[in-house]
Amino acid sequence: MKIYCTRPGCLGADRNNFIDLEDQMTLKTVQQKFCTTCGMPLILDGRYLPERLLGKGGFGTAFLAKDRRSPTLKYCVVKQFQPSSDFNSQQLATAQMLFEREAHVLEQLGNTHPQIPDLFAYFPLEAPGWHSSKPQQFFYIVQEYINGENLETELAAKGQFSEAEVQEVLEEILKILEFVHDHDVIHRDIKPSNIMRDYQGRLHLLDFGAVKQVTQSPGGTSTGIYSLGFAPPEQMRGYTVFPSTDLYALAATCLVLLTGKEPQELFDSYSDQWRWKQFVSVSDELAAILDKMLLPTPSDRFGSAPQVLSALNPPSILAIPQPSPVPSPVVSPRTTQLQPAVSNRFASPLELLSGAAFTGFELGVFSCLGFALFKVFNINPILLLVLILVGLSGLILAQYHHWIERGIDFIIIPFISIGILYFILLKLKFYLILIIVPLITAIFAVAVTALFRLVYLILQRIL
């Protein structure tokens, strides 16, 4: 069995092959193994067996490892604190603080959200020096392994994302960010390589190594750790960061996925503007949302993830939205108070069709009433038509503003309407009209609504 050496610069990192570890009993009970090249302890924290290098990031190196305390030798990711050799003492202290903070954030968020990796362990390791008698100290984070591909790899393999695919990514990551920001945490490093799609198709937000917990550092400034091209101006200048800082990076990520180009190719530094629409055609609605997320001034952008979700999913006319709690926005003392937003959504198919049936039924009642008034009082038909349209508009408005609620109101009001109409039509003996017309208009309204919804869904998938 091979164990990968995690000491930086070890020339024999992938040459440690131990035949005795092929025996499961030996694998479970052996105390320690050491690198045959540099003497580095290989079994980390007594249980984790690094198998291969996954990649290097800002100040950490990630390894794919097996947990020998797991009955199935479950895979996990071991991240080693490995800052750049160019860091000065202040940068080194900051990087180590952020690495430790990542462990705290993963424990706080990952273990409670299915699309953020779980934290398994955080520990130091002291190893004998290599080419030196002075011991070296290393720090490790062990987290859940997400088996899949990040969006950077996916983009390279399949090419540009469609508008529908980008909107799916946008909405899924916004939901994760809503959870993250509600816990007073700002990610600060959103980009395609930090979004992983597992082999079941679910998206995960990775790499919380640059997180900032705003509640622990009021009025604090950015540490200057960011990914060029995805970070907004306030982060690059070391100023205070906000939830809208993450929204900017997410929008830049969407542009990269839509166009297949790097941010530097899409941002015109001379005019200080993003020029991306010449490379791809998207709906005006999505373009306007992305442009607002990318505005240079934080207060001009959307203030929170729910605000963007509301803009992506505006309520339809017949939607009867239920009230939802307003998330508490993350506010820094050095910035203007952000306005909270109520998260709107499309009505469910049942809500939409029940609203259509109710409106259609009442339209039938109004029509019968108009017919009765014309027969009895010979009122002008045009005036009656105007009154029917006004009544219908008022009915829709009452549903939209929750003056009429879905449920018992949809049963009581039609019975009252039929009762009133019955006494009006009693002298005319139009009982058949009383029964048939409202039912026909209700069925017709449901059919038209269902047809338009079907057409909308088809066009949304095609476009």
N, C-alpha and C positions, 0 to 999 in steps of 0.2 A: 504494500500500500504506500502511495506517495503522500508526503506531507510538504506543503509549500512553506518555505521560510519567509517570515514577515519582516526580517531586518532590512531596512533600506540599504540598497547597494550590494546585497549579498550576491556574489557571482554564481553560487550554486543553489539558488533559491528553489529550483524545481528538480533538484537531483537527489532528494532524500527519499529513498525507496526502502521500506522496511518489510521484508517478507513475513516476519513473525506477526505483523499486525493483520495479516489475512485471516488469522484465527480469531474468531469473535470473542472468545474468552480472554485472550491476551489483549485484544483491542480494548475491552471494557475495563481491564484491571491494571494495565501497565501504568506506572507512575508518571513517567515523562520520557520524551525523546528529544534529542538535540540535533541541530543542523550539523552535518558532517563537514561543512565548509567554515562556518563562523561561530558555531557553538550556541546559537540562539535556541532557547526553549521553543519547541514546536507545538506542543499540546497546550493551547491557551486556556488559562483559568481552569486547567485540569480536565477540560471536556471538549473544546472546539478544535477541530482538525482542518486547517486551511488546505484547500485542494488546488486552487488556481487563482491567479490575479484577475479581477473583474475590471478594474480601471482606477484612475487617479483623478481626484478633484482638487478644489481650492486648497485645502490643507489636510486632506485625508486620502488614504489608499484603501480600496475595498477588495476583499477576497471572498470567494465562494468557499464555504466551509461546511463540515458535517458535525453534528452534535452527537458525540459518542454516548451521551447519557439518554439519548432518544432510542427507543426500541427499533426504529427503522432508520437510524442514522440520518435524521431529518436535516435537510439543507437549511442554511442560514447565511447571512451576510455579516462578515467581520470587517469593521472599519477601524483602521489604525490612524491615530493622530500623526500626521506626517507633514508638517508645514514646510514651506519653501525655505531653502538655505539662504535666500536673499532677505528674509524677514529680519527687522531689527528687534530689539528686546520688547518694545511696546507692541509691535505687530504680533510677535510670538505670544505674548501674554493674552492679547485679544483673541488670537486664533484658538488658543487653548481654552479660553473662557467659552467661546462659541461652540467648540467641540463638546465640552461638558454640558453646555446648555442644550445641545441637540439631544443628548440622552434624557435630560429632564423633560423636554418637549415631547419626545417620542413616548415616554412613559405616561405623560399627561394626555396626549391626543391619540397616539397609535393604538393604545389598548382599549380605546372607546370608539374608534371610527374604523370601519372596515376597509377604507380606501387610503389609509395611512399606515405604514409598516409598524408592527408591534415592536417594542423594546424587549429584548431577552436578558441583556446583561450590560454592565458598564464597569470596567476594572482597569487598574494599572498593572504593569508587569515590569519587574526589574530584571535585567539580563546582564551577564558579564560583558565587559567591553570587547570590541573587536579592533585589533591593532592598537589597543589601549588597555591599561589595567583599571581604568575608571569605569564603574558600572553605568549602564544606560537605562533610562526609564522610558517606558512606552505606555500609551493609553489606548484602550480599545472600547468600541461599542459593538454589541452583537444585536442584530435586528432581523426581523422576518424577511425571508427571501421571496420576492415576487417573481414568479416564473413567467416571463413574457418578453416583450420588446419595448424599448422606449420609443417615443414618437420621432426622435431624430433618426434612429435606425429604420423605423417604418417609412419615414419620408424618403430616405435614400433608396429603399427597396421598391416602393410602389409609385413614387412621384407625388405630384401635387394632390392635396386633399380637395374634395368637392366642398361646396358651401354647406351641404347637409352634414358632411363628416366634421367640418370645422365647428359648426354650431353644436353638434353633439359633444365635442371636446370642450367647447366653451361652457356649455351648461353644466356638464359634469364637474369640471374643475371649479366653477363658481360655487356649486353646492358644497364642495370640500372647503373652499376658502371661507364660505359663510360660517362653517363650523370652526375653522381655525381662528378667524377674526373674533368670533364670539368668545373665544378663550384668551383674548388679549394677546394674540401672537400674530406676527407678520412674517411671512415666509422669506421674502426678499431675494429669491433666486429661482423664479419660475422661468422655465425654458423647455424646449422639446425633450432634451435628454433627461429632465427631471420628472417627466410624466411617463409612466409605464402602463402599457396595456397588457394585462395577463392573457393567457390562452383561452380564457372564458369570455374575453372581450371587455372586461371591466377595467376602468382607468384608475390609477393610483398616483398620488402625489408623493414624490420622494425627496430626499436630500434636504433635511431641515438644518443643515450645518451653518446656514447664515441667518437663522431665525433671530428675531428681536422680540422680546417680551416687554411690551411698552409699559406695563404696570410696574415693572421692576426698575425702570430707568426713566422717570418722568422728565420730560424736557431734554432727554439725551439725544445724541446725534448718531448718525449712521457710522459704522466702523470703516466704511470704504471697501468692503468686500462685496463684489457684485459680478455679474456676467455682462461683459461689454455688448451693447446693442439691445439688451433686454431691460436694462435698468433705466429708470426715468431720471431727469435732471437732478431732482432733490437728493436721490441716493448717490449719484456720481459725485456730487459736490460735498457729500458728507453731512447733509442737513437731516432734519427730522424726517422719518418715514411714516407712512400712513397705510391704511387698508388700500387706498387708491394707488399706492406704489405697486402692490401686487397686481392690481387690475391693469396697470400700464404694461407690466411684463407679460401678463396673460394675453393681452391684445397683440403685443409684438410677436408672441409665440403663434398666435392665429395667423398673422400675416405671413410668417415663415412657412407655415403649413399650406396656406392658400397659394402662395407664389412659388414655393420651392427655392427661394432666395434667402441669403443671409440678411440680417437686419441692416448691416452697413450698406448693402446694395439698395435698400428701400428708403433709407433716411437721408435726406438732403441737408447736410450740415450748413450749407451756405444760407438756405432759407429757413433752417430750423424746422422743417416739416417732413412728414412721412409722405412719400410719393409712391404709392403701391397700386393704385387703381389701373394704371396702364398695363399691368402684368396679368390682371385677372378681372373677371366680371362677376359681381355678386349683387344681391338685391340692395336697393337703396337703404332699407331698414337696417340690415346688418352692417353696411358700410358706415352709416351714421353712428351706430353704437360703437364700432371699433374706433372711429375717429375721435369720439368723445373720450373713450378710455385712454387714448394716446395724447391727449392735450398736455402741454408742458407744465402747466400750473396745477398742482394737486387739487385745489378747491374747484377747478373748472371741470374736473372729471366726475364720473359717478362716485359717490361717497362710500358705497358698500356693494358687496356682491348681490344682495337682494334687489338693489336698485337696477342692476344690469339684468337680472333675471326677469324683473317686471317689464323692462323695456323689450326684452326678447319675446315675452309672452304677454302682450297686452290683452285686457279682457275683451271678449266679443260682446255684441249688443245684447244677446240673450243670455250671457253668462250671469250666474247668480253667485258671485264669489262669497265664500265664508270668511269672516274676520279672522285674521291670523296675528300672532303676537309680533310686535315691532322689536327687531333686534337692537340691542344697545350698541351704538357706534363707538368705535375706538377713537378717542380724541386726545391729542397731545396739547399741553398748555401753550405750545408755540404755534398752534394752527387755529384757523377759524373753525367754529363749531360746525360739524357736518350735520345736515338735515337727515333724520331717520326716514326710512321708506317702508311702506307696507308692501309686502310681497304679494302681487297679484298673480293670477294664473288663469288658464283656460278652464271653462266649466267642463266637468266630466260628460261623456256622451249621455248618461242617464239624466243629468241636470239639464243639458241642452235640449234633449227631446221632450222632457216633461214640461219645460218652459214653452217650447213650441206648441205642444198639445194644448196647454192652458190658454196661450195667446190665440191660437186658431179657434178654439171652442168659443172664447169670448167674442171673437170677430163674428162668428156665426150668430151669436145672440144679438150683437149689435145690428147685424144685417136684418134679422127677423124683426127687431124692434123698429128699424127704419122702414121696413115694408109695412108694418102695422100702422105706423104714423102716417105713411103715405095714403093708405087705404081709408083710414078713419078721418084724418084731418086734411088730406090732400096737400101736404107740405111739399114744397119744391124739392125734387129729387137731388139736384145739385147741392142744396143746403144740407140735405140728409147725408149725402156722401161725405161732405166736409166734416159734419159732426161725427160720422163713423171713424174717419181717419184721425180726427183729434182724440177721440176716445181710445183708439188703438194705440196712438203715440203715448198717451198718458199711461196706458197699461204697461207698455214696455218700459217707460221711464220709472214707474213704480217698482217694477221688478229689479231694475238696475240699481236703484237706490235702497233696495231692501225694504221698501214700504209694504211690498207684498213678498212674503217669504215662501220658498219652496216647502211643500209638505201639506199641512192641514189647510193652509190658505187656498191651495190649488183644488181642494175639495169643497170647502165651505162657499167660496165666492161663486163657482159655477152653479151650485144649488140655489143660492140666493138669486142669481141672475135668471135662472129658469123659472123660479117662483114668481118673480116680478113679471117676466114675459108671459107667463101662463095667464095671469089676470088680464093683461093687455090683449092677448089673443083670444080670450074666452068668447067674446062676442063674435069674433070672425070665424071661430071654429077651425082654425088652422093648426090642429094638433099634430098633424104629420110633419109640417114644416118645423114646428117646435122641437121635434125629436131628431129629425134627419139633418137639417142644415148645420147646427153646431157640430154634430159628429163628423159630417163630411169635411167641414173646414178644419177641424182638429186633425183629422187623418191627413188632409192635404198639407197642412203646415208641418206635420212630422215628416212626411215624405220629402218635401222640398228641403227642409233643414238637413235631413240625413243625406240627401243627394249632394247638397253644397259641401257638407263636411267631407264626404267621400272624394269629391273633386279636389277639394283643398289638400287633403292628405296625399292624393296621387301627384298633384302638381308640386307639393313640397318635396316629395321623394325624387321627382324627375329633375327639378331645378336646383 
